[in-house]
Amino acid sequence: MNGSGELNMQDIYDRKLSIYLIDGQDEDGKDITKTKTFSNVRLDTTDEELSNFRDKYVELASGTHIKTLVADYRMV
């Protein structure tokens, strides 16, 4: 945290990227969701780089992309 109590990029100590896909439906018609999580993502990775990686992963994966989550872990 900086002196004003706001978080900044220097506070991040870990980053994870999770990509969520729908991989069909079960016998009750409910969506089967699968998640691929990448740990130890470089801390200096830009939003554009993460989006490009996500797009390439989704092209190769089976299933329909439903959401992407980037989690930054910080000391508070």
PDB file with SEQRES, HELIX, SHEET and CRYST1 records, atoms N, CA, C and O in Angstrom:
SEQRES   1 A   76  MET ASN GLY SER GLY GLU LEU ASN MET GLN ASP ILE TYR          
SEQRES   2 A   76  ASP ARG LYS LEU SER ILE TYR LEU ILE ASP GLY GLN ASP          
SEQRES   3 A   76  GLU ASP GLY LYS ASP ILE THR LYS THR LYS THR PHE SER          
SEQRES   4 A   76  ASN VAL ARG LEU ASP THR THR ASP GLU GLU LEU SER ASN          
SEQRES   5 A   76  PHE ARG ASP LYS TYR VAL GLU LEU ALA SER GLY THR HIS          
SEQRES   6 A   76  ILE LYS THR LEU VAL ALA ASP TYR ARG MET VAL                  
HELIX    1 AA1 MET A    9  ASP A   11  5                                   3    
HELIX    2 AA2 ASP A   47  LEU A   60  1                                  14    
SHEET    1 AA1 3 ASP A  31  PHE A  38  0                                        
SHEET    2 AA1 3 ILE A  12  GLN A  25 -1                                        
SHEET    3 AA1 3 THR A  64  ARG A  74 -1                                        
CRYST1    1.000    1.000    1.000  90.00  90.00  90.00 P 1           1          
ATOM      1  N   MET A   1       0.834  -1.186   0.000  1.00  0.00           N  
ATOM      2  CA  MET A   1       0.000   0.000   0.000  1.00  0.00           C  
ATOM      3  C   MET A   1       0.870   1.238   0.000  1.00  0.00           C  
ATOM      4  O   MET A   1       1.949   1.269   0.592  1.00  0.00           O  
ATOM      5  N   ASN A   2       0.382   2.237  -0.667  1.00  0.00           N  
ATOM      6  CA  ASN A   2       1.132   3.482  -0.632  1.00  0.00           C  
ATOM      7  C   ASN A   2       0.694   4.288   0.592  1.00  0.00           C  
ATOM      8  O   ASN A   2      -0.164   3.839   1.351  1.00  0.00           O  
ATOM      9  N   GLY A   3       1.259   5.440   0.783  1.00  0.00           N  
ATOM     10  CA  GLY A   3       0.978   6.247   1.966  1.00  0.00           C  
ATOM     11  C   GLY A   3      -0.473   6.657   2.126  1.00  0.00           C  
ATOM     12  O   GLY A   3      -0.911   6.930   3.243  1.00  0.00           O  
ATOM     13  N   SER A   4      -1.238   6.709   1.026  1.00  0.00           N  
ATOM     14  CA  SER A   4      -2.632   7.132   1.119  1.00  0.00           C  
ATOM     15  C   SER A   4      -3.585   5.961   1.334  1.00  0.00           C  
ATOM     16  O   SER A   4      -4.802   6.147   1.346  1.00  0.00           O  
ATOM     17  N   GLY A   5      -3.033   4.743   1.505  1.00  0.00           N  
ATOM     18  CA  GLY A   5      -3.872   3.585   1.744  1.00  0.00           C  
ATOM     19  C   GLY A   5      -4.363   2.884   0.484  1.00  0.00           C  
ATOM     20  O   GLY A   5      -5.115   1.913   0.571  1.00  0.00           O  
ATOM     21  N   GLU A   6      -3.944   3.365  -0.691  1.00  0.00           N  
ATOM     22  CA  GLU A   6      -4.350   2.745  -1.950  1.00  0.00           C  
ATOM     23  C   GLU A   6      -3.380   1.626  -2.321  1.00  0.00           C  
ATOM     24  O   GLU A   6      -2.181   1.723  -2.061  1.00  0.00           O  
ATOM     25  N   LEU A   7      -3.908   0.564  -2.930  1.00  0.00           N  
ATOM     26  CA  LEU A   7      -3.061  -0.524  -3.403  1.00  0.00           C  
ATOM     27  C   LEU A   7      -2.450  -0.139  -4.737  1.00  0.00           C  
ATOM     28  O   LEU A   7      -3.079   0.549  -5.541  1.00  0.00           O  
ATOM     29  N   ASN A   8      -1.221  -0.584  -4.972  1.00  0.00           N  
ATOM     30  CA  ASN A   8      -0.595  -0.350  -6.266  1.00  0.00           C  
ATOM     31  C   ASN A   8       0.053  -1.648  -6.739  1.00  0.00           C  
ATOM     32  O   ASN A   8       0.108  -2.629  -5.999  1.00  0.00           O  
ATOM     33  N   MET A   9       0.540  -1.646  -7.967  1.00  0.00           N  
ATOM     34  CA  MET A   9       1.079  -2.859  -8.585  1.00  0.00           C  
ATOM     35  C   MET A   9       2.264  -3.438  -7.819  1.00  0.00           C  
ATOM     36  O   MET A   9       2.487  -4.648  -7.870  1.00  0.00           O  
ATOM     37  N   GLN A  10       3.019  -2.621  -7.122  1.00  0.00           N  
ATOM     38  CA  GLN A  10       4.170  -3.116  -6.373  1.00  0.00           C  
ATOM     39  C   GLN A  10       3.748  -4.004  -5.202  1.00  0.00           C  
ATOM     40  O   GLN A  10       4.563  -4.770  -4.688  1.00  0.00           O  
ATOM     41  N   ASP A  11       2.481  -3.911  -4.770  1.00  0.00           N  
ATOM     42  CA  ASP A  11       1.992  -4.721  -3.658  1.00  0.00           C  
ATOM     43  C   ASP A  11       1.683  -6.159  -4.069  1.00  0.00           C  
ATOM     44  O   ASP A  11       1.524  -7.020  -3.204  1.00  0.00           O  
ATOM     45  N   ILE A  12       1.596  -6.437  -5.373  1.00  0.00           N  
ATOM     46  CA  ILE A  12       1.225  -7.768  -5.850  1.00  0.00           C  
ATOM     47  C   ILE A  12       2.396  -8.726  -5.650  1.00  0.00           C  
ATOM     48  O   ILE A  12       3.532  -8.407  -6.001  1.00  0.00           O  
ATOM     49  N   TYR A  13       2.116  -9.906  -5.081  1.00  0.00           N  
ATOM     50  CA  TYR A  13       3.157 -10.907  -4.936  1.00  0.00           C  
ATOM     51  C   TYR A  13       2.840 -12.190  -5.699  1.00  0.00           C  
ATOM     52  O   TYR A  13       3.716 -13.047  -5.818  1.00  0.00           O  
ATOM     53  N   ASP A  14       1.632 -12.356  -6.217  1.00  0.00           N  
ATOM     54  CA  ASP A  14       1.273 -13.538  -6.995  1.00  0.00           C  
ATOM     55  C   ASP A  14       0.098 -13.191  -7.902  1.00  0.00           C  
ATOM     56  O   ASP A  14      -0.719 -12.333  -7.567  1.00  0.00           O  
ATOM     57  N   ARG A  15       0.013 -13.863  -9.054  1.00  0.00           N  
ATOM     58  CA  ARG A  15      -1.071 -13.629  -9.997  1.00  0.00           C  
ATOM     59  C   ARG A  15      -1.470 -14.970 -10.596  1.00  0.00           C  
ATOM     60  O   ARG A  15      -0.619 -15.789 -10.942  1.00  0.00           O  
ATOM     61  N   LYS A  16      -2.785 -15.183 -10.714  1.00  0.00           N  
ATOM     62  CA  LYS A  16      -3.321 -16.390 -11.335  1.00  0.00           C  
ATOM     63  C   LYS A  16      -4.338 -15.996 -12.393  1.00  0.00           C  
ATOM     64  O   LYS A  16      -5.039 -14.992 -12.265  1.00  0.00           O  
ATOM     65  N   LEU A  17      -4.403 -16.813 -13.444  1.00  0.00           N  
ATOM     66  CA  LEU A  17      -5.360 -16.610 -14.526  1.00  0.00           C  
ATOM     67  C   LEU A  17      -6.237 -17.849 -14.597  1.00  0.00           C  
ATOM     68  O   LEU A  17      -5.726 -18.962 -14.723  1.00  0.00           O  
ATOM     69  N   SER A  18      -7.555 -17.670 -14.518  1.00  0.00           N  
ATOM     70  CA  SER A  18      -8.499 -18.779 -14.625  1.00  0.00           C  
ATOM     71  C   SER A  18      -9.404 -18.547 -15.825  1.00  0.00           C  
ATOM     72  O   SER A  18      -9.946 -17.458 -16.013  1.00  0.00           O  
ATOM     73  N   ILE A  19      -9.559 -19.602 -16.642  1.00  0.00           N  
ATOM     74  CA  ILE A  19     -10.408 -19.558 -17.821  1.00  0.00           C  
ATOM     75  C   ILE A  19     -11.514 -20.580 -17.624  1.00  0.00           C  
ATOM     76  O   ILE A  19     -11.238 -21.752 -17.367  1.00  0.00           O  
ATOM     77  N   TYR A  20     -12.762 -20.147 -17.742  1.00  0.00           N  
ATOM     78  CA  TYR A  20     -13.928 -20.999 -17.516  1.00  0.00           C  
ATOM     79  C   TYR A  20     -14.585 -21.328 -18.850  1.00  0.00           C  
ATOM     80  O   TYR A  20     -14.819 -20.444 -19.674  1.00  0.00           O  
ATOM     81  N   LEU A  21     -14.882 -22.619 -19.053  1.00  0.00           N  
ATOM     82  CA  LEU A  21     -15.504 -23.089 -20.285  1.00  0.00           C  
ATOM     83  C   LEU A  21     -16.709 -23.964 -19.962  1.00  0.00           C  
ATOM     84  O   LEU A  21     -16.719 -24.654 -18.943  1.00  0.00           O  
ATOM     85  N   ILE A  22     -17.720 -23.940 -20.819  1.00  0.00           N  
ATOM     86  CA  ILE A  22     -18.830 -24.891 -20.729  1.00  0.00           C  
ATOM     87  C   ILE A  22     -18.466 -26.056 -21.645  1.00  0.00           C  
ATOM     88  O   ILE A  22     -18.166 -25.866 -22.824  1.00  0.00           O  
ATOM     89  N   ASP A  23     -18.497 -27.267 -21.083  1.00  0.00           N  
ATOM     90  CA  ASP A  23     -18.056 -28.457 -21.800  1.00  0.00           C  
ATOM     91  C   ASP A  23     -19.222 -29.424 -22.025  1.00  0.00           C  
ATOM     92  O   ASP A  23     -19.059 -30.638 -21.895  1.00  0.00           O  
ATOM     93  N   GLY A  24     -20.376 -28.893 -22.356  1.00  0.00           N  
ATOM     94  CA  GLY A  24     -21.545 -29.728 -22.607  1.00  0.00           C  
ATOM     95  C   GLY A  24     -22.558 -29.633 -21.483  1.00  0.00           C  
ATOM     96  O   GLY A  24     -22.528 -28.713 -20.665  1.00  0.00           O  
ATOM     97  N   GLN A  25     -23.467 -30.617 -21.464  1.00  0.00           N  
ATOM     98  CA  GLN A  25     -24.510 -30.650 -20.434  1.00  0.00           C  
ATOM     99  C   GLN A  25     -24.608 -32.054 -19.852  1.00  0.00           C  
ATOM    100  O   GLN A  25     -24.323 -33.041 -20.530  1.00  0.00           O  
ATOM    101  N   ASP A  26     -25.016 -32.131 -18.583  1.00  0.00           N  
ATOM    102  CA  ASP A  26     -25.213 -33.433 -17.958  1.00  0.00           C  
ATOM    103  C   ASP A  26     -26.589 -33.986 -18.323  1.00  0.00           C  
ATOM    104  O   ASP A  26     -27.323 -33.370 -19.096  1.00  0.00           O  
ATOM    105  N   GLU A  27     -26.937 -35.142 -17.769  1.00  0.00           N  
ATOM    106  CA  GLU A  27     -28.207 -35.791 -18.113  1.00  0.00           C  
ATOM    107  C   GLU A  27     -29.427 -34.985 -17.660  1.00  0.00           C  
ATOM    108  O   GLU A  27     -30.534 -35.216 -18.146  1.00  0.00           O  
ATOM    109  N   ASP A  28     -29.232 -34.040 -16.730  1.00  0.00           N  
ATOM    110  CA  ASP A  28     -30.328 -33.179 -16.276  1.00  0.00           C  
ATOM    111  C   ASP A  28     -30.405 -31.872 -17.066  1.00  0.00           C  
ATOM    112  O   ASP A  28     -31.251 -31.024 -16.782  1.00  0.00           O  
ATOM    113  N   GLY A  29     -29.524 -31.707 -18.054  1.00  0.00           N  
ATOM    114  CA  GLY A  29     -29.538 -30.497 -18.864  1.00  0.00           C  
ATOM    115  C   GLY A  29     -28.760 -29.336 -18.268  1.00  0.00           C  
ATOM    116  O   GLY A  29     -28.806 -28.223 -18.793  1.00  0.00           O  
ATOM    117  N   LYS A  30     -28.042 -29.585 -17.167  1.00  0.00           N  
ATOM    118  CA  LYS A  30     -27.243 -28.522 -16.548  1.00  0.00           C  
ATOM    119  C   LYS A  30     -25.873 -28.455 -17.208  1.00  0.00           C  
ATOM    120  O   LYS A  30     -25.294 -29.476 -17.579  1.00  0.00           O  
ATOM    121  N   ASP A  31     -25.364 -27.230 -17.350  1.00  0.00           N  
ATOM    122  CA  ASP A  31     -24.052 -27.034 -17.965  1.00  0.00           C  
ATOM    123  C   ASP A  31     -22.958 -27.713 -17.151  1.00  0.00           C  
ATOM    124  O   ASP A  31     -22.949 -27.661 -15.921  1.00  0.00           O  
ATOM    125  N   ILE A  32     -22.039 -28.351 -17.868  1.00  0.00           N  
ATOM    126  CA  ILE A  32     -20.821 -28.892 -17.253  1.00  0.00           C  
ATOM    127  C   ILE A  32     -19.741 -27.848 -17.478  1.00  0.00           C  
ATOM    128  O   ILE A  32     -19.381 -27.551 -18.617  1.00  0.00           O  
ATOM    129  N   THR A  33     -19.228 -27.296 -16.399  1.00  0.00           N  
ATOM    130  CA  THR A  33     -18.222 -26.240 -16.482  1.00  0.00           C  
ATOM    131  C   THR A  33     -16.861 -26.805 -16.126  1.00  0.00           C  
ATOM    132  O   THR A  33     -16.718 -27.563 -15.167  1.00  0.00           O  
ATOM    133  N   LYS A  34     -15.858 -26.425 -16.915  1.00  0.00           N  
ATOM    134  CA  LYS A  34     -14.490 -26.778 -16.551  1.00  0.00           C  
ATOM    135  C   LYS A  34     -13.670 -25.501 -16.458  1.00  0.00           C  
ATOM    136  O   LYS A  34     -13.921 -24.519 -17.157  1.00  0.00           O  
ATOM    137  N   THR A  35     -12.691 -25.546 -15.581  1.00  0.00           N  
ATOM    138  CA  THR A  35     -11.846 -24.388 -15.326  1.00  0.00           C  
ATOM    139  C   THR A  35     -10.390 -24.778 -15.497  1.00  0.00           C  
ATOM    140  O   THR A  35      -9.963 -25.828 -15.016  1.00  0.00           O  
ATOM    141  N   LYS A  36      -9.636 -23.944 -16.174  1.00  0.00           N  
ATOM    142  CA  LYS A  36      -8.191 -24.119 -16.276  1.00  0.00           C  
ATOM    143  C   LYS A  36      -7.555 -22.924 -15.596  1.00  0.00           C  
ATOM    144  O   LYS A  36      -7.792 -21.780 -15.986  1.00  0.00           O  
ATOM    145  N   THR A  37      -6.743 -23.187 -14.572  1.00  0.00           N  
ATOM    146  CA  THR A  37      -6.088 -22.116 -13.825  1.00  0.00           C  
ATOM    147  C   THR A  37      -4.588 -22.183 -14.045  1.00  0.00           C  
ATOM    148  O   THR A  37      -3.971 -23.238 -13.898  1.00  0.00           O  
ATOM    149  N   PHE A  38      -4.014 -21.053 -14.398  1.00  0.00           N  
ATOM    150  CA  PHE A  38      -2.573 -20.927 -14.584  1.00  0.00           C  
ATOM    151  C   PHE A  38      -2.018 -20.143 -13.404  1.00  0.00           C  
ATOM    152  O   PHE A  38      -2.423 -19.006 -13.161  1.00  0.00           O  
ATOM    153  N   SER A  39      -1.096 -20.748 -12.674  1.00  0.00           N  
ATOM    154  CA  SER A  39      -0.495 -20.112 -11.500  1.00  0.00           C  
ATOM    155  C   SER A  39       0.835 -19.461 -11.875  1.00  0.00           C  
ATOM    156  O   SER A  39       1.399 -19.732 -12.935  1.00  0.00           O  
ATOM    157  N   ASN A  40       1.316 -18.611 -10.999  1.00  0.00           N  
ATOM    158  CA  ASN A  40       2.612 -17.955 -11.169  1.00  0.00           C  
ATOM    159  C   ASN A  40       2.712 -17.180 -12.474  1.00  0.00           C  
ATOM    160  O   ASN A  40       3.752 -17.191 -13.132  1.00  0.00           O  
ATOM    161  N   VAL A  41       1.635 -16.509 -12.846  1.00  0.00           N  
ATOM    162  CA  VAL A  41       1.636 -15.658 -14.030  1.00  0.00           C  
ATOM    163  C   VAL A  41       2.559 -14.468 -13.742  1.00  0.00           C  
ATOM    164  O   VAL A  41       2.518 -13.887 -12.657  1.00  0.00           O  
ATOM    165  N   ARG A  42       3.389 -14.117 -14.724  1.00  0.00           N  
ATOM    166  CA  ARG A  42       4.306 -12.988 -14.526  1.00  0.00           C  
ATOM    167  C   ARG A  42       3.548 -11.763 -14.021  1.00  0.00           C  
ATOM    168  O   ARG A  42       2.468 -11.436 -14.513  1.00  0.00           O  
ATOM    169  N   LEU A  43       4.120 -11.114 -13.060  1.00  0.00           N  
ATOM    170  CA  LEU A  43       3.465  -9.956 -12.448  1.00  0.00           C  
ATOM    171  C   LEU A  43       3.425  -8.752 -13.371  1.00  0.00           C  
ATOM    172  O   LEU A  43       2.593  -7.864 -13.185  1.00  0.00           O  
ATOM    173  N   ASP A  44       4.304  -8.701 -14.361  1.00  0.00           N  
ATOM    174  CA  ASP A  44       4.333  -7.557 -15.274  1.00  0.00           C  
ATOM    175  C   ASP A  44       3.506  -7.806 -16.535  1.00  0.00           C  
ATOM    176  O   ASP A  44       3.576  -7.015 -17.476  1.00  0.00           O  
ATOM    177  N   THR A  45       2.732  -8.878 -16.574  1.00  0.00           N  
ATOM    178  CA  THR A  45       1.895  -9.185 -17.735  1.00  0.00           C  
ATOM    179  C   THR A  45       0.789  -8.147 -17.861  1.00  0.00           C  
ATOM    180  O   THR A  45       0.124  -7.814 -16.879  1.00  0.00           O  
ATOM    181  N   THR A  46       0.595  -7.639 -19.073  1.00  0.00           N  
ATOM    182  CA  THR A  46      -0.434  -6.628 -19.299  1.00  0.00           C  
ATOM    183  C   THR A  46      -1.795  -7.286 -19.528  1.00  0.00           C  
ATOM    184  O   THR A  46      -1.875  -8.484 -19.800  1.00  0.00           O  
ATOM    185  N   ASP A  47      -2.852  -6.502 -19.418  1.00  0.00           N  
ATOM    186  CA  ASP A  47      -4.200  -7.000 -19.703  1.00  0.00           C  
ATOM    187  C   ASP A  47      -4.291  -7.505 -21.143  1.00  0.00           C  
ATOM    188  O   ASP A  47      -4.944  -8.514 -21.411  1.00  0.00           O  
ATOM    189  N   GLU A  48      -3.642  -6.810 -22.055  1.00  0.00           N  
ATOM    190  CA  GLU A  48      -3.671  -7.216 -23.469  1.00  0.00           C  
ATOM    191  C   GLU A  48      -2.996  -8.582 -23.655  1.00  0.00           C  
ATOM    192  O   GLU A  48      -3.507  -9.434 -24.382  1.00  0.00           O  
ATOM    193  N   GLU A  49      -1.863  -8.783 -23.004  1.00  0.00           N  
ATOM    194  CA  GLU A  49      -1.168 -10.075 -23.102  1.00  0.00           C  
ATOM    195  C   GLU A  49      -2.025 -11.203 -22.522  1.00  0.00           C  
ATOM    196  O   GLU A  49      -2.091 -12.292 -23.091  1.00  0.00           O  
ATOM    197  N   LEU A  50      -2.678 -10.939 -21.390  1.00  0.00           N  
ATOM    198  CA  LEU A  50      -3.557 -11.948 -20.791  1.00  0.00           C  
ATOM    199  C   LEU A  50      -4.730 -12.261 -21.707  1.00  0.00           C  
ATOM    200  O   LEU A  50      -5.107 -13.423 -21.853  1.00  0.00           O  
ATOM    201  N   SER A  51      -5.311 -11.237 -22.324  1.00  0.00           N  
ATOM    202  CA  SER A  51      -6.430 -11.439 -23.249  1.00  0.00           C  
ATOM    203  C   SER A  51      -5.996 -12.232 -24.473  1.00  0.00           C  
ATOM    204  O   SER A  51      -6.724 -13.118 -24.923  1.00  0.00           O  
ATOM    205  N   ASN A  52      -4.827 -11.930 -25.013  1.00  0.00           N  
ATOM    206  CA  ASN A  52      -4.314 -12.667 -26.166  1.00  0.00           C  
ATOM    207  C   ASN A  52      -4.088 -14.134 -25.823  1.00  0.00           C  
ATOM    208  O   ASN A  52      -4.435 -15.023 -26.601  1.00  0.00           O  
ATOM    209  N   PHE A  53      -3.502 -14.380 -24.654  1.00  0.00           N  
ATOM    210  CA  PHE A  53      -3.283 -15.761 -24.224  1.00  0.00           C  
ATOM    211  C   PHE A  53      -4.617 -16.486 -24.067  1.00  0.00           C  
ATOM    212  O   PHE A  53      -4.773 -17.616 -24.531  1.00  0.00           O  
ATOM    213  N   ARG A  54      -5.579 -15.834 -23.411  1.00  0.00           N  
ATOM    214  CA  ARG A  54      -6.905 -16.430 -23.225  1.00  0.00           C  
ATOM    215  C   ARG A  54      -7.525 -16.793 -24.569  1.00  0.00           C  
ATOM    216  O   ARG A  54      -8.046 -17.896 -24.735  1.00  0.00           O  
ATOM    217  N   ASP A  55      -7.473 -15.884 -25.516  1.00  0.00           N  
ATOM    218  CA  ASP A  55      -8.059 -16.126 -26.837  1.00  0.00           C  
ATOM    219  C   ASP A  55      -7.416 -17.330 -27.515  1.00  0.00           C  
ATOM    220  O   ASP A  55      -8.113 -18.153 -28.107  1.00  0.00           O  
ATOM    221  N   LYS A  56      -6.089 -17.439 -27.434  1.00  0.00           N  
ATOM    222  CA  LYS A  56      -5.395 -18.574 -28.047  1.00  0.00           C  
ATOM    223  C   LYS A  56      -5.738 -19.874 -27.328  1.00  0.00           C  
ATOM    224  O   LYS A  56      -5.919 -20.904 -27.976  1.00  0.00           O  
ATOM    225  N   TYR A  57      -5.830 -19.844 -26.001  1.00  0.00           N  
ATOM    226  CA  TYR A  57      -6.184 -21.047 -25.250  1.00  0.00           C  
ATOM    227  C   TYR A  57      -7.598 -21.508 -25.607  1.00  0.00           C  
ATOM    228  O   TYR A  57      -7.828 -22.698 -25.823  1.00  0.00           O  
ATOM    229  N   VAL A  58      -8.532 -20.579 -25.669  1.00  0.00           N  
ATOM    230  CA  VAL A  58      -9.927 -20.918 -25.980  1.00  0.00           C  
ATOM    231  C   VAL A  58     -10.032 -21.519 -27.383  1.00  0.00           C  
ATOM    232  O   VAL A  58     -10.833 -22.428 -27.603  1.00  0.00           O  
ATOM    233  N   GLU A  59      -9.234 -21.027 -28.334  1.00  0.00           N  
ATOM    234  CA  GLU A  59      -9.236 -21.593 -29.690  1.00  0.00           C  
ATOM    235  C   GLU A  59      -8.855 -23.069 -29.672  1.00  0.00           C  
ATOM    236  O   GLU A  59      -9.415 -23.864 -30.426  1.00  0.00           O  
ATOM    237  N   LEU A  60      -7.899 -23.439 -28.809  1.00  0.00           N  
ATOM    238  CA  LEU A  60      -7.396 -24.803 -28.755  1.00  0.00           C  
ATOM    239  C   LEU A  60      -8.243 -25.721 -27.875  1.00  0.00           C  
ATOM    240  O   LEU A  60      -8.247 -26.937 -28.066  1.00  0.00           O  
ATOM    241  N   ALA A  61      -8.954 -25.143 -26.920  1.00  0.00           N  
ATOM    242  CA  ALA A  61      -9.720 -25.939 -25.956  1.00  0.00           C  
ATOM    243  C   ALA A  61     -11.084 -26.302 -26.532  1.00  0.00           C  
ATOM    244  O   ALA A  61     -11.638 -25.600 -27.378  1.00  0.00           O  
ATOM    245  N   SER A  62     -11.600 -27.420 -26.044  1.00  0.00           N  
ATOM    246  CA  SER A  62     -12.985 -27.737 -26.401  1.00  0.00           C  
ATOM    247  C   SER A  62     -13.892 -27.045 -25.400  1.00  0.00           C  
ATOM    248  O   SER A  62     -13.524 -26.881 -24.237  1.00  0.00           O  
ATOM    249  N   GLY A  63     -15.049 -26.648 -25.835  1.00  0.00           N  
ATOM    250  CA  GLY A  63     -15.978 -25.964 -24.941  1.00  0.00           C  
ATOM    251  C   GLY A  63     -16.195 -24.526 -25.354  1.00  0.00           C  
ATOM    252  O   GLY A  63     -15.504 -24.000 -26.227  1.00  0.00           O  
ATOM    253  N   THR A  64     -17.161 -23.900 -24.716  1.00  0.00           N  
ATOM    254  CA  THR A  64     -17.533 -22.516 -24.986  1.00  0.00           C  
ATOM    255  C   THR A  64     -17.041 -21.639 -23.845  1.00  0.00           C  
ATOM    256  O   THR A  64     -17.356 -21.898 -22.683  1.00  0.00           O  
ATOM    257  N   HIS A  65     -16.273 -20.604 -24.164  1.00  0.00           N  
ATOM    258  CA  HIS A  65     -15.731 -19.695 -23.151  1.00  0.00           C  
ATOM    259  C   HIS A  65     -16.862 -18.917 -22.489  1.00  0.00           C  
ATOM    260  O   HIS A  65     -17.712 -18.345 -23.173  1.00  0.00           O  
ATOM    261  N   ILE A  66     -16.871 -18.895 -21.148  1.00  0.00           N  
ATOM    262  CA  ILE A  66     -17.906 -18.124 -20.459  1.00  0.00           C  
ATOM    263  C   ILE A  66     -17.346 -16.972 -19.629  1.00  0.00           C  
ATOM    264  O   ILE A  66     -18.008 -15.946 -19.472  1.00  0.00           O  
ATOM    265  N   LYS A  67     -16.138 -17.131 -19.097  1.00  0.00           N  
ATOM    266  CA  LYS A  67     -15.555 -15.993 -18.375  1.00  0.00           C  
ATOM    267  C   LYS A  67     -14.080 -16.241 -18.127  1.00  0.00           C  
ATOM    268  O   LYS A  67     -13.593 -17.367 -18.227  1.00  0.00           O  
ATOM    269  N   THR A  68     -13.373 -15.154 -17.799  1.00  0.00           N  
ATOM    270  CA  THR A  68     -11.959 -15.188 -17.457  1.00  0.00           C  
ATOM    271  C   THR A  68     -11.784 -14.388 -16.177  1.00  0.00           C  
ATOM    272  O   THR A  68     -12.399 -13.338 -15.994  1.00  0.00           O  
ATOM    273  N   LEU A  69     -10.939 -14.899 -15.300  1.00  0.00           N  
ATOM    274  CA  LEU A  69     -10.688 -14.229 -14.029  1.00  0.00           C  
ATOM    275  C   LEU A  69      -9.195 -14.114 -13.816  1.00  0.00           C  
ATOM    276  O   LEU A  69      -8.466 -15.098 -13.941  1.00  0.00           O  
ATOM    277  N   VAL A  70      -8.732 -12.903 -13.491  1.00  0.00           N  
ATOM    278  CA  VAL A  70      -7.344 -12.683 -13.108  1.00  0.00           C  
ATOM    279  C   VAL A  70      -7.359 -12.322 -11.632  1.00  0.00           C  
ATOM    280  O   VAL A  70      -8.020 -11.371 -11.218  1.00  0.00           O  
ATOM    281  N   ALA A  71      -6.617 -13.100 -10.842  1.00  0.00           N  
ATOM    282  CA  ALA A  71      -6.565 -12.843  -9.402  1.00  0.00           C  
ATOM    283  C   ALA A  71      -5.172 -12.354  -9.046  1.00  0.00           C  
ATOM    284  O   ALA A  71      -4.188 -13.052  -9.291  1.00  0.00           O  
ATOM    285  N   ASP A  72      -5.079 -11.171  -8.474  1.00  0.00           N  
ATOM    286  CA  ASP A  72      -3.838 -10.609  -7.978  1.00  0.00           C  
ATOM    287  C   ASP A  72      -3.827 -10.753  -6.462  1.00  0.00           C  
ATOM    288  O   ASP A  72      -4.772 -10.353  -5.782  1.00  0.00           O  
ATOM    289  N   TYR A  73      -2.752 -11.325  -5.945  1.00  0.00           N  
ATOM    290  CA  TYR A  73      -2.637 -11.518  -4.501  1.00  0.00           C  
ATOM    291  C   TYR A  73      -1.685 -10.478  -3.947  1.00  0.00           C  
ATOM    292  O   TYR A  73      -0.579 -10.299  -4.455  1.00  0.00           O  
ATOM    293  N   ARG A  74      -2.123  -9.792  -2.899  1.00  0.00           N  
ATOM    294  CA  ARG A  74      -1.358  -8.694  -2.315  1.00  0.00           C  
ATOM    295  C   ARG A  74      -1.254  -8.860  -0.808  1.00  0.00           C  
ATOM    296  O   ARG A  74      -2.134  -9.433  -0.166  1.00  0.00           O  
ATOM    297  N   MET A  75      -0.176  -8.357  -0.265  1.00  0.00           N  
ATOM    298  CA  MET A  75      -0.010  -8.286   1.182  1.00  0.00           C  
ATOM    299  C   MET A  75      -0.764  -7.043   1.660  1.00  0.00           C  
ATOM    300  O   MET A  75      -0.593  -5.961   1.098  1.00  0.00           O  
ATOM    301  N   VAL A  76      -1.579  -7.189   2.674  1.00  0.00           N  
ATOM    302  CA  VAL A  76      -2.283  -6.042   3.235  1.00  0.00           C  
ATOM    303  C   VAL A  76      -2.008  -5.928   4.700  1.00  0.00           C  
ATOM    304  O   VAL A  76      -2.516  -5.017   5.355  1.00  0.00           O  
TER     305      VAL A  76                                                      
END                                                                             
